Every structure is written in structure tokens, then in C-alpha cells.
Amino acid sequence: MLDKGSTMFIVVYCKHAVLAWANVNNLRLNLAKCAEIIFYDSRRKRQPVQPSPLPNVPRVQSLKILGVTISSKLSVAEHAT
């Protein structure tokens, strides 16, 4: 059972909220095409502790949105190479 204050509870709740929103708006969410990315400030000396990965959703360091590759550091340098 997930504690309502835990990060995993919030993430799972958000996932279900997105699925419900898609269903209400007559949209289908393809979970096979979903990925998790955590954005962070690379200028900080200490990075915050990352939450546990979502079940059945791969965690990636970069992803392509509308043809532009964005990294977890909010950089598009990977796209320019």
C-alpha cells in the first residue's frame, strides 16, 4: 500500500489522472510510447535524490519532442550535433 505522502503515490496518482483525462477527452494514451524524464539544474553542486522509477515506464536522459531532442539538463546541444 502506498502512503499518500510518498512520491510514488503522487506519481501513480498523476499517471491515473492523465489516463482519466485522456479517456474523458476521447483520446488513447499509448503507454508503450511513454517515457519518464527528470529535469534538473546541472549547475547545482548537489543533485536532489531521484524518485523511484515508474513501473513499466523507461526512464531516459533525453527525448525527442516535435523533432527537437531535449536532455534532462534542459539542453538542446544533443539535437545540434
Backbone as a chain_set.jsonl record, in Angstrom:
{"seq": "MLDKGSTMFIVVYCKHAVLAWANVNNLRLNLAKCAEIIFYDSRRKRQPVQPSPLPNVPRVQSLKILGVTISSKLSVAEHAT", "coords": {"N": [[0.84, -1.177, 0.0], [0.506, 2.226, -0.794], [1.748, 5.109, 0.792], [-0.012, 8.13, 1.235], [1.489, 10.462, 1.262], [3.81, 9.873, -0.022], [6.264, 10.041, -2.662], [5.971, 8.204, -4.727], [3.248, 7.585, -4.584], [2.137, 10.013, -5.41], [3.113, 10.165, -8.032], [1.959, 7.86, -9.211], [-0.719, 8.528, -8.851], [-0.855, 10.814, -10.496], [-0.326, 9.63, -12.968], [-2.626, 8.057, -13.273], [-4.491, 10.107, -13.326], [-3.849, 11.421, -15.709], [-4.405, 9.365, -17.531], [-7.179, 9.149, -17.076], [-8.015, 11.73, -17.872], [-7.361, 11.626, -20.605], [-9.127, 9.624, -21.419], [-11.649, 10.819, -20.874], [-11.569, 12.851, -22.739], [-11.788, 11.49, -25.072], [-9.429, 10.303, -26.053], [-6.628, 8.157, -26.673], [-4.056, 6.886, -24.727], [-0.915, 5.828, -25.477], [0.829, 3.691, -23.778], [3.111, 2.278, -24.387], [4.659, 4.033, -25.751], [5.42, 5.87, -23.927], [7.652, 7.68, -21.781], [9.793, 8.387, -19.008], [11.256, 11.308, -17.779], [13.549, 13.131, -15.873], [14.033, 16.358, -15.095], [16.728, 18.495, -14.295], [18.85, 20.929, -12.661], [21.89, 21.397, -13.913], [23.885, 23.004, -12.963], [23.924, 23.016, -10.248], [25.68, 21.966, -7.341], [25.022, 19.795, -5.712], [22.819, 17.263, -6.5], [19.307, 16.653, -6.233], [17.78, 13.82, -4.57], [16.699, 11.259, -6.645], [13.388, 10.146, -7.469], [11.893, 6.845, -7.147], [11.881, 4.733, -10.056], [9.153, 4.736, -12.419], [6.85, 2.037, -12.633], [7.019, -0.109, -15.422], [7.59, 1.958, -17.199], [10.055, 3.377, -19.065], [12.958, 5.138, -17.893], [14.545, 7.938, -19.166], [17.399, 9.813, -20.433], [17.287, 11.731, -22.339], [14.906, 13.035, -24.699], [12.887, 13.121, -27.662], [10.967, 15.748, -28.76], [8.557, 16.862, -30.839], [10.451, 16.754, -32.907], [12.708, 17.912, -31.793], [15.469, 17.291, -29.806], [15.677, 17.008, -26.387], [17.534, 17.233, -23.43], [17.909, 15.855, -20.08], [19.07, 17.871, -18.712], [17.904, 20.102, -19.613], [18.874, 20.929, -22.086], [19.545, 21.544, -25.535], [21.695, 20.755, -26.924], [22.43, 18.193, -27.727], [20.685, 17.793, -29.809], [21.695, 19.512, -31.726], [24.003, 18.34, -32.672]], "CA": [[0.0, 0.0, 0.0], [1.287, 3.452, -0.891], [1.433, 6.204, 1.709], [-0.482, 9.275, 0.452], [2.508, 11.5, 1.224], [5.014, 9.415, -0.708], [6.45, 10.485, -4.045], [5.429, 7.189, -5.627], [1.794, 7.748, -4.588], [1.843, 11.189, -6.233], [3.394, 9.812, -9.421], [0.931, 6.917, -9.652], [-1.957, 9.304, -8.918], [-0.773, 11.65, -11.692], [-0.454, 8.744, -14.123], [-4.045, 7.716, -13.399], [-5.199, 11.333, -13.69], [-3.608, 11.639, -17.137], [-5.186, 8.347, -18.235], [-8.595, 9.521, -16.96], [-8.209, 12.902, -18.714], [-7.354, 11.169, -21.997], [-10.362, 8.879, -21.642], [-12.756, 11.781, -20.903], [-11.446, 13.625, -23.969], [-11.839, 10.541, -26.18], [-8.07, 10.084, -26.541], [-5.98, 6.957, -26.153], [-2.666, 7.091, -24.358], [-0.128, 4.647, -25.797], [1.839, 3.552, -22.727], [4.339, 1.741, -24.976], [5.441, 5.164, -26.25], [5.673, 6.784, -22.813], [8.961, 7.642, -21.136], [9.931, 9.293, -17.874], [12.492, 12.069, -17.756], [13.639, 14.01, -14.713], [14.828, 17.536, -15.422], [17.446, 19.041, -13.144], [19.777, 22.024, -12.913], [23.243, 20.836, -13.918], [24.813, 23.943, -12.31], [23.949, 22.764, -8.802], [26.725, 21.039, -6.913], [24.355, 18.582, -5.236], [21.555, 16.989, -7.15], [18.345, 16.036, -5.314], [17.591, 12.38, -4.702], [15.673, 10.965, -7.64], [12.369, 9.194, -7.013], [11.936, 5.51, -7.737], [11.343, 4.735, -11.42], [7.778, 4.283, -12.603], [6.776, 0.674, -13.152], [6.705, -0.304, -16.844], [7.863, 3.166, -17.974], [11.508, 3.572, -19.038], [13.5, 6.458, -17.554], [15.504, 8.312, -20.203], [18.195, 11.022, -20.192], [16.87, 12.707, -23.339], [13.784, 12.593, -25.516], [12.616, 13.964, -28.815], [9.634, 16.335, -28.742], [8.329, 17.598, -32.085], [11.68, 16.778, -33.693], [13.811, 18.547, -31.061], [15.959, 16.449, -28.724], [15.89, 17.76, -25.147], [18.152, 16.386, -22.414], [17.438, 16.06, -18.71], [19.673, 19.124, -18.242], [17.193, 21.131, -20.387], [19.789, 21.378, -23.138], [19.267, 21.039, -26.875], [23.008, 20.551, -27.554], [22.404, 16.864, -28.35], [19.936, 17.967, -31.046], [22.506, 20.276, -32.682], [25.152, 17.573, -33.182]], "C": [[0.891, 1.248, 0.0], [0.794, 4.489, 0.1], [1.065, 7.438, 0.886], [0.533, 10.405, 0.372], [3.733, 11.114, 0.421], [5.058, 9.919, -2.152], [5.824, 9.494, -5.001], [3.908, 7.296, -5.697], [1.413, 8.905, -5.511], [2.035, 10.859, -7.71], [2.32, 8.878, -9.962], [-0.404, 7.64, -9.792], [-1.965, 10.161, -10.186], [-0.937, 10.816, -12.952], [-1.917, 8.39, -14.347], [-4.866, 8.939, -13.804], [-5.034, 11.626, -15.178], [-4.403, 10.627, -17.958], [-6.68, 8.686, -18.21], [-8.903, 10.727, -17.852], [-8.277, 12.5, -20.186], [-8.658, 10.449, -22.326], [-11.558, 9.826, -21.756], [-12.753, 12.561, -22.215], [-11.359, 12.751, -25.218], [-10.483, 10.361, -26.863], [-7.535, 8.792, -25.955], [-4.516, 7.268, -25.884], [-1.918, 5.789, -24.606], [1.015, 4.535, -24.788], [3.151, 2.98, -23.257], [5.239, 2.865, -25.501], [5.758, 6.178, -25.163], [7.084, 6.61, -22.265], [8.951, 8.648, -19.997], [11.27, 10.004, -17.98], [12.434, 13.005, -16.556], [14.567, 15.156, -15.085], [15.486, 18.071, -14.156], [18.411, 20.116, -13.601], [21.2, 21.485, -12.803], [24.265, 21.758, -13.245], [24.886, 23.737, -10.81], [25.03, 21.751, -8.467], [26.142, 19.721, -6.445], [23.028, 18.429, -5.947], [20.596, 16.35, -6.156], [18.23, 14.537, -5.572], [16.453, 12.136, -5.682], [14.654, 9.986, -7.086], [12.553, 7.841, -7.682], [11.365, 5.565, -9.145], [9.892, 4.256, -11.444], [7.773, 2.847, -13.105], [6.335, 0.67, -14.62], [6.874, 0.946, -17.705], [9.368, 3.413, -17.916], [11.892, 5.001, -18.675], [14.607, 6.769, -18.552], [16.248, 9.581, -19.802], [17.879, 12.111, -21.201], [15.689, 12.136, -24.106], [13.536, 13.601, -26.619], [11.163, 14.413, -28.763], [9.502, 17.21, -29.979], [9.623, 17.787, -32.872], [12.874, 17.414, -33.005], [14.195, 17.653, -29.887], [16.303, 17.325, -27.521], [16.465, 16.813, -24.108], [17.584, 16.702, -21.031], [18.038, 17.313, -18.085], [19.032, 20.334, -18.921], [18.092, 21.766, -21.435], [19.333, 20.796, -24.477], [20.566, 20.78, -27.638], [23.054, 19.207, -28.276], [21.683, 16.938, -29.705], [20.804, 18.609, -32.128], [23.657, 19.479, -33.276], [24.753, 16.676, -34.32]], "O": [[1.897, 1.307, 0.706], [-0.407, 4.723, 0.236], [1.766, 7.762, -0.072], [0.433, 11.241, -0.526], [4.613, 11.948, 0.204], [4.026, 10.183, -2.769], [5.208, 9.894, -5.989], [3.334, 7.115, -6.77], [0.475, 8.79, -6.301], [1.21, 11.233, -8.544], [1.821, 9.09, -11.067], [-1.144, 7.395, -10.745], [-2.981, 10.224, -10.878], [-1.606, 11.236, -13.897], [-2.398, 8.42, -15.48], [-5.837, 8.81, -14.55], [-5.99, 12.039, -15.835], [-5.008, 10.987, -18.968], [-7.368, 8.524, -19.218], [-9.938, 10.75, -18.519], [-9.141, 12.971, -20.925], [-9.226, 10.65, -23.4], [-12.394, 9.655, -22.643], [-13.814, 12.895, -22.743], [-10.92, 13.198, -26.278], [-10.398, 10.277, -28.088], [-7.941, 8.379, -24.869], [-3.828, 7.847, -26.725], [-2.245, 4.761, -24.014], [2.041, 5.2, -24.926], [4.198, 3.177, -22.641], [6.442, 2.668, -25.675], [6.31, 7.24, -25.451], [7.636, 5.51, -22.289], [8.205, 9.627, -20.015], [12.296, 9.377, -18.241], [11.394, 13.595, -16.264], [15.749, 14.944, -15.357], [14.877, 18.095, -13.086], [18.748, 20.203, -14.782], [21.656, 21.156, -11.708], [25.392, 21.339, -12.983], [25.809, 24.228, -10.161], [25.264, 20.801, -9.214], [26.685, 18.655, -6.736], [22.217, 19.354, -5.987], [21.032, 15.573, -5.307], [18.547, 14.055, -6.66], [15.38, 12.729, -5.566], [15.007, 9.092, -6.317], [13.283, 7.716, -8.665], [10.461, 6.356, -9.412], [9.468, 3.473, -10.595], [8.615, 2.48, -13.925], [5.392, 1.365, -14.998], [6.36, 0.997, -18.822], [9.911, 3.637, -16.834], [11.237, 5.955, -19.094], [15.506, 5.953, -18.76], [15.791, 10.332, -18.941], [18.164, 13.284, -20.959], [15.491, 10.922, -24.161], [13.919, 14.767, -26.525], [10.245, 13.593, -28.728], [10.242, 18.18, -30.147], [9.862, 18.854, -33.437], [13.96, 17.452, -33.584], [13.347, 17.298, -29.068], [17.106, 18.253, -27.616], [15.948, 15.712, -23.918], [16.872, 17.689, -20.846], [17.569, 17.772, -17.043], [19.54, 21.451, -18.824], [18.073, 22.98, -21.642], [18.8, 19.688, -24.533], [20.547, 20.606, -28.856], [23.665, 19.105, -29.34], [22.04, 16.219, -30.638], [20.666, 18.289, -33.309], [24.234, 19.891, -34.282], [25.593, 15.961, -34.866]]}, "num_chains": 1, "name": "protein.A"}
